[in-house]
Amino acid sequence: MAGPALKACKVCSFISPEDTCPRCGGQMSREWQGYLVVIDHTKSEIAKKMGITSNGKYALRVR
């Protein structure tokens, strides 16, 4: 059985089942593609390029 639908923040791309982003308070969208799991944002080149400043699960594209 599936859990709650995951959504991605339109502002910071953080993925969560919440209706409002728990990281930045931005609007969430059900339309997103791909994701990146950041374990150590201080050492991740991709996290730096995406502007990610904390660990977590982030969408690669959000509509």
VMD Tcl script that builds the backbone (N, CA, C; Angstrom):
set m [mol new atoms 189]
animate dup $m
set s [atomselect $m all]
$s set {name element resname resid chain x y z} {
  {N N MET 1 A 0.842 -1.179 0.000}
  {CA C MET 1 A 0.000 0.000 0.000}
  {C C MET 1 A 0.888 1.243 0.000}
  {N N ALA 2 A 0.562 2.200 -0.829}
  {CA C ALA 2 A 1.377 3.410 -0.986}
  {C C ALA 2 A 1.118 4.394 0.156}
  {N N GLY 3 A 2.154 5.150 0.500}
  {CA C GLY 3 A 2.033 6.180 1.519}
  {C C GLY 3 A 1.534 7.473 0.891}
  {N N PRO 4 A 1.671 8.572 1.634}
  {CA C PRO 4 A 1.222 9.862 1.092}
  {C C PRO 4 A 2.066 10.278 -0.124}
  {N N ALA 5 A 1.417 10.977 -1.049}
  {CA C ALA 5 A 2.118 11.432 -2.257}
  {C C ALA 5 A 3.186 12.444 -1.878}
  {N N LEU 6 A 4.386 12.248 -2.399}
  {CA C LEU 6 A 5.470 13.179 -2.126}
  {C C LEU 6 A 5.339 14.389 -3.042}
  {N N LYS 7 A 5.685 15.547 -2.510}
  {CA C LYS 7 A 5.632 16.801 -3.259}
  {C C LYS 7 A 7.005 17.461 -3.151}
  {N N ALA 8 A 7.300 18.348 -4.091}
  {CA C ALA 8 A 8.570 19.067 -4.084}
  {C C ALA 8 A 8.308 20.566 -3.980}
  {N N CYS 9 A 9.141 21.246 -3.232}
  {CA C CYS 9 A 8.995 22.685 -3.041}
  {C C CYS 9 A 9.373 23.433 -4.315}
  {N N LYS 10 A 8.552 24.399 -4.691}
  {CA C LYS 10 A 8.815 25.208 -5.886}
  {C C LYS 10 A 9.972 26.179 -5.663}
  {N N VAL 11 A 10.320 26.433 -4.396}
  {CA C VAL 11 A 11.391 27.387 -4.079}
  {C C VAL 11 A 12.742 26.681 -3.900}
  {N N CYS 12 A 12.789 25.677 -2.995}
  {CA C CYS 12 A 14.077 25.048 -2.665}
  {C C CYS 12 A 14.212 23.605 -3.149}
  {N N SER 13 A 13.166 23.025 -3.765}
  {CA C SER 13 A 13.147 21.664 -4.324}
  {C C SER 13 A 13.148 20.546 -3.290}
  {N N PHE 14 A 13.028 20.861 -2.008}
  {CA C PHE 14 A 12.995 19.835 -0.961}
  {C C PHE 14 A 11.756 18.966 -1.137}
  {N N ILE 15 A 11.905 17.645 -0.979}
  {CA C ILE 15 A 10.800 16.708 -1.158}
  {C C ILE 15 A 10.213 16.322 0.195}
  {N N SER 16 A 8.876 16.403 0.282}
  {CA C SER 16 A 8.164 16.112 1.518}
  {C C SER 16 A 6.696 15.822 1.201}
  {N N PRO 17 A 5.989 15.104 2.067}
  {CA C PRO 17 A 4.556 14.888 1.849}
  {C C PRO 17 A 3.701 16.069 2.333}
  {N N GLU 18 A 4.319 17.056 2.959}
  {CA C GLU 18 A 3.603 18.208 3.519}
  {C C GLU 18 A 3.018 19.102 2.424}
  {N N ASP 19 A 2.036 19.930 2.789}
  {CA C ASP 19 A 1.428 20.883 1.853}
  {C C ASP 19 A 2.230 22.183 1.758}
  {N N THR 20 A 3.028 22.467 2.793}
  {CA C THR 20 A 3.909 23.637 2.813}
  {C C THR 20 A 5.313 23.126 3.129}
  {N N CYS 21 A 6.308 23.675 2.477}
  {CA C CYS 21 A 7.685 23.204 2.666}
  {C C CYS 21 A 8.147 23.390 4.116}
  {N N PRO 22 A 8.611 22.287 4.752}
  {CA C PRO 22 A 9.106 22.395 6.130}
  {C C PRO 22 A 10.459 23.099 6.226}
  {N N ARG 23 A 11.169 23.229 5.097}
  {CA C ARG 23 A 12.478 23.895 5.108}
  {C C ARG 23 A 12.373 25.402 4.930}
  {N N CYS 24 A 11.584 25.838 3.912}
  {CA C CYS 24 A 11.571 27.282 3.597}
  {C C CYS 24 A 10.179 27.904 3.636}
  {N N GLY 25 A 9.137 27.069 3.809}
  {CA C GLY 25 A 7.777 27.594 3.847}
  {C C GLY 25 A 7.171 27.832 2.478}
  {N N GLY 26 A 7.853 27.397 1.418}
  {CA C GLY 26 A 7.385 27.608 0.046}
  {C C GLY 26 A 6.233 26.694 -0.340}
  {N N GLN 27 A 5.661 26.966 -1.499}
  {CA C GLN 27 A 4.547 26.182 -2.037}
  {C C GLN 27 A 5.070 24.864 -2.593}
  {N N MET 28 A 4.338 23.783 -2.330}
  {CA C MET 28 A 4.733 22.461 -2.800}
  {C C MET 28 A 3.991 22.110 -4.091}
  {N N SER 29 A 4.612 21.263 -4.919}
  {CA C SER 29 A 4.027 20.833 -6.190}
  {C C SER 29 A 4.095 19.318 -6.302}
  {N N ARG 30 A 3.054 18.716 -6.880}
  {CA C ARG 30 A 3.062 17.276 -7.134}
  {C C ARG 30 A 3.780 16.968 -8.444}
  {N N GLU 31 A 4.065 17.993 -9.237}
  {CA C GLU 31 A 4.717 17.808 -10.534}
  {C C GLU 31 A 6.215 18.057 -10.418}
  {N N TRP 32 A 6.961 16.976 -10.241}
  {CA C TRP 32 A 8.410 17.064 -10.164}
  {C C TRP 32 A 9.012 15.810 -10.781}
  {N N GLN 33 A 10.294 15.903 -11.163}
  {CA C GLN 33 A 10.988 14.785 -11.805}
  {C C GLN 33 A 12.356 14.586 -11.192}
  {N N GLY 34 A 12.716 13.336 -11.042}
  {CA C GLY 34 A 14.039 12.964 -10.556}
  {C C GLY 34 A 14.311 13.478 -9.157}
  {N N TYR 35 A 15.230 12.833 -8.459}
  {CA C TYR 35 A 15.600 13.353 -7.153}
  {C C TYR 35 A 17.048 13.049 -6.820}
  {N N LEU 36 A 17.543 13.809 -5.885}
  {CA C LEU 36 A 18.917 13.722 -5.419}
  {C C LEU 36 A 18.868 13.605 -3.907}
  {N N VAL 37 A 19.580 12.635 -3.353}
  {CA C VAL 37 A 19.666 12.517 -1.904}
  {C C VAL 37 A 21.034 13.054 -1.504}
  {N N VAL 38 A 21.035 14.105 -0.697}
  {CA C VAL 38 A 22.278 14.736 -0.259}
  {C C VAL 38 A 22.583 14.246 1.151}
  {N N ILE 39 A 23.737 13.582 1.296}
  {CA C ILE 39 A 24.159 13.038 2.585}
  {C C ILE 39 A 25.063 14.040 3.315}
  {N N ASP 40 A 25.972 14.679 2.570}
  {CA C ASP 40 A 26.884 15.667 3.158}
  {C C ASP 40 A 26.981 16.860 2.210}
  {N N HIS 41 A 26.147 17.870 2.446}
  {CA C HIS 41 A 26.086 19.026 1.546}
  {C C HIS 41 A 27.391 19.820 1.499}
  {N N THR 42 A 28.234 19.692 2.525}
  {CA C THR 42 A 29.488 20.445 2.547}
  {C C THR 42 A 30.516 19.891 1.566}
  {N N LYS 43 A 30.396 18.607 1.206}
  {CA C LYS 43 A 31.358 17.970 0.300}
  {C C LYS 43 A 30.787 17.700 -1.084}
  {N N SER 44 A 29.489 17.940 -1.282}
  {CA C SER 44 A 28.835 17.613 -2.550}
  {C C SER 44 A 28.930 18.756 -3.553}
  {N N GLU 45 A 29.561 18.488 -4.688}
  {CA C GLU 45 A 29.668 19.494 -5.751}
  {C C GLU 45 A 28.293 19.772 -6.367}
  {N N ILE 46 A 27.472 18.722 -6.508}
  {CA C ILE 46 A 26.128 18.897 -7.075}
  {C C ILE 46 A 25.288 19.767 -6.143}
  {N N ALA 47 A 25.373 19.525 -4.833}
  {CA C ALA 47 A 24.625 20.344 -3.872}
  {C C ALA 47 A 25.047 21.807 -3.976}
  {N N LYS 48 A 26.332 22.061 -4.139}
  {CA C LYS 48 A 26.815 23.437 -4.281}
  {C C LYS 48 A 26.244 24.082 -5.543}
  {N N LYS 49 A 26.231 23.339 -6.658}
  {CA C LYS 49 A 25.706 23.883 -7.917}
  {C C LYS 49 A 24.210 24.137 -7.844}
  {N N MET 50 A 23.483 23.311 -7.072}
  {CA C MET 50 A 22.041 23.488 -6.929}
  {C C MET 50 A 21.673 24.477 -5.826}
  {N N GLY 51 A 22.659 24.941 -5.072}
  {CA C GLY 51 A 22.397 25.888 -3.991}
  {C C GLY 51 A 21.814 25.235 -2.747}
  {N N ILE 52 A 22.074 23.951 -2.564}
  {CA C ILE 52 A 21.549 23.214 -1.413}
  {C C ILE 52 A 22.473 23.409 -0.222}
  {N N THR 53 A 21.896 23.825 0.904}
  {CA C THR 53 A 22.696 24.121 2.095}
  {C C THR 53 A 22.377 23.215 3.278}
  {N N SER 54 A 21.584 22.155 3.055}
  {CA C SER 54 A 21.320 21.179 4.119}
  {C C SER 54 A 21.042 19.815 3.494}
  {N N ASN 55 A 21.280 18.770 4.254}
  {CA C ASN 55 A 21.104 17.411 3.770}
  {C C ASN 55 A 19.622 17.081 3.612}
  {N N GLY 56 A 19.313 16.153 2.705}
  {CA C GLY 56 A 17.936 15.739 2.506}
  {C C GLY 56 A 17.694 15.257 1.089}
  {N N LYS 57 A 16.422 15.109 0.741}
  {CA C LYS 57 A 16.011 14.623 -0.581}
  {C C LYS 57 A 15.451 15.799 -1.376}
  {N N TYR 58 A 15.987 16.028 -2.579}
  {CA C TYR 58 A 15.624 17.185 -3.398}
  {C C TYR 58 A 15.250 16.763 -4.810}
  {N N ALA 59 A 14.245 17.414 -5.374}
  {CA C ALA 59 A 13.825 17.166 -6.750}
  {C C ALA 59 A 14.795 17.839 -7.715}
  {N N LEU 60 A 15.019 17.211 -8.864}
  {CA C LEU 60 A 15.885 17.794 -9.875}
  {C C LEU 60 A 15.127 18.825 -10.718}
  {N N ARG 61 A 13.816 18.591 -10.926}
  {CA C ARG 61 A 12.994 19.532 -11.691}
  {C C ARG 61 A 11.626 19.624 -11.040}
  {N N VAL 62 A 11.170 20.857 -10.800}
  {CA C VAL 62 A 9.864 21.094 -10.191}
  {C C VAL 62 A 9.066 22.023 -11.103}
  {N N ARG 63 A 7.790 21.695 -11.328}
  {CA C ARG 63 A 6.914 22.557 -12.135}
  {C C ARG 63 A 5.887 23.201 -11.241}
}
mol reanalyze $m
mol bondsrecalc $m
mol representation Tube
mol addrep $m
